[in-house]
């Protein structure tokens, strides 16, 4: 993935329980630009949705052929540690 991208300027969205889908063992999100499936693996490895990569997700009724998508995708996991023994 491009490390020279200015991710500070990127649009962001919070993922909820309804934004993650599962199909035949593969988890995916809907690409915010073109709507095609974006498997977690492809987002992490390539930073692109399956439409851009021209890869079909099995069991999903969405034809990804010939989709022009320019979105660069990145997943970010934010976390915090709870303070010890809240009373």
The 8 nearest C-alpha neighbors of each residue, nearest first, counted from 0:
[[1, 45, 46, 2, 44, 43, 73, 71],
 [2, 0, 3, 4, 46, 71, 45, 5],
 [1, 3, 4, 0, 5, 6, 46, 73],
 [2, 4, 1, 5, 6, 0, 7, 71],
 [5, 3, 2, 6, 1, 7, 0, 9],
 [6, 4, 7, 8, 3, 9, 2, 1],
 [5, 7, 9, 8, 4, 10, 3, 73],
 [6, 8, 5, 9, 10, 4, 11, 3],
 [9, 7, 6, 5, 10, 11, 4, 71],
 [10, 8, 6, 7, 11, 5, 4, 71],
 [11, 9, 8, 12, 6, 7, 31, 72],
 [12, 10, 9, 13, 8, 7, 6, 14],
 [11, 13, 14, 10, 31, 15, 9, 74],
 [12, 14, 15, 11, 18, 75, 16, 74],
 [15, 13, 18, 12, 16, 19, 17, 28],
 [14, 16, 17, 18, 13, 19, 12, 28],
 [15, 17, 18, 19, 14, 20, 13, 28],
 [18, 16, 15, 19, 20, 14, 28, 29],
 [19, 17, 15, 16, 14, 28, 20, 29],
 [18, 20, 28, 17, 27, 16, 26, 21],
 [21, 19, 27, 26, 28, 18, 22, 17],
 [22, 20, 26, 25, 27, 24, 23, 19],
 [21, 23, 25, 24, 58, 26, 57, 59],
 [22, 24, 25, 58, 21, 57, 26, 56],
 [25, 23, 22, 21, 26, 57, 27, 58],
 [24, 26, 22, 21, 23, 27, 38, 56],
 [27, 25, 21, 20, 38, 39, 22, 24],
 [26, 28, 38, 37, 20, 39, 19, 36],
 [29, 27, 37, 19, 36, 18, 20, 30],
 [28, 30, 36, 34, 35, 37, 31, 27],
 [29, 31, 34, 35, 32, 37, 33, 36],
 [32, 30, 34, 33, 29, 70, 35, 28],
 [33, 31, 30, 34, 70, 68, 69, 35],
 [32, 34, 35, 30, 68, 31, 66, 50],
 [35, 33, 30, 29, 31, 32, 36, 50],
 [34, 36, 30, 50, 33, 29, 37, 63],
 [37, 35, 29, 28, 49, 27, 30, 38],
 [38, 36, 48, 28, 49, 27, 30, 29],
 [37, 39, 27, 41, 40, 26, 36, 42],
 [38, 40, 42, 27, 41, 26, 43, 37],
 [39, 41, 43, 38, 42, 44, 45, 26],
 [42, 40, 44, 45, 38, 43, 39, 47],
 [41, 43, 46, 39, 47, 45, 40, 44],
 [42, 44, 40, 41, 46, 45, 39, 73],
 [45, 43, 41, 42, 40, 46, 0, 47],
 [46, 44, 41, 47, 42, 0, 43, 40],
 [45, 47, 42, 72, 71, 73, 43, 0],
 [48, 46, 42, 45, 71, 72, 41, 51],
 [49, 47, 37, 50, 51, 30, 36, 42],
 [48, 50, 52, 54, 37, 51, 53, 36],
 [51, 49, 63, 53, 48, 52, 66, 35],
 [50, 52, 68, 49, 53, 48, 47, 67],
 [51, 53, 49, 50, 54, 48, 47, 41],
 [54, 52, 50, 51, 64, 49, 63, 55],
 [55, 53, 49, 52, 50, 56, 63, 64],
 [54, 56, 63, 57, 53, 49, 62, 50],
 [57, 55, 59, 58, 54, 36, 22, 49],
 [58, 56, 59, 55, 23, 22, 60, 25],
 [57, 59, 22, 56, 23, 60, 61, 55],
 [60, 58, 57, 61, 56, 22, 55, 36],
 [59, 61, 58, 62, 57, 56, 55, 63],
 [62, 60, 59, 63, 35, 36, 55, 56],
 [61, 63, 64, 60, 55, 35, 50, 59],
 [64, 62, 50, 53, 66, 55, 61, 65],
 [65, 63, 53, 66, 62, 50, 54, 55],
 [64, 66, 67, 63, 53, 50, 51, 62],
 [67, 65, 50, 64, 63, 68, 51, 33],
 [66, 68, 65, 51, 69, 50, 33, 64],
 [69, 67, 51, 70, 33, 66, 50, 32],
 [68, 70, 71, 67, 51, 32, 47, 33],
 [71, 69, 68, 72, 32, 47, 48, 30],
 [70, 72, 47, 46, 69, 73, 48, 42],
 [71, 73, 46, 47, 42, 70, 74, 48],
 [72, 74, 46, 42, 75, 43, 71, 47],
 [75, 73, 76, 72, 43, 42, 39, 46],
 [74, 76, 77, 73, 43, 78, 13, 11],
 [75, 77, 78, 74, 73, 79, 14, 13],
 [78, 76, 75, 79, 74, 80, 13, 14],
 [77, 79, 76, 80, 81, 75, 82, 74],
 [78, 80, 81, 77, 82, 76, 83, 75],
 [79, 81, 82, 78, 83, 77, 84, 85],
 [82, 80, 83, 79, 85, 84, 78, 86],
 [81, 83, 80, 84, 85, 79, 86, 78],
 [82, 84, 85, 81, 80, 86, 79, 78],
 [85, 83, 86, 82, 81, 80, 79, 78],
 [84, 86, 83, 82, 81, 80, 79, 78],
 [85, 84, 83, 82, 81, 80, 79, 78]]
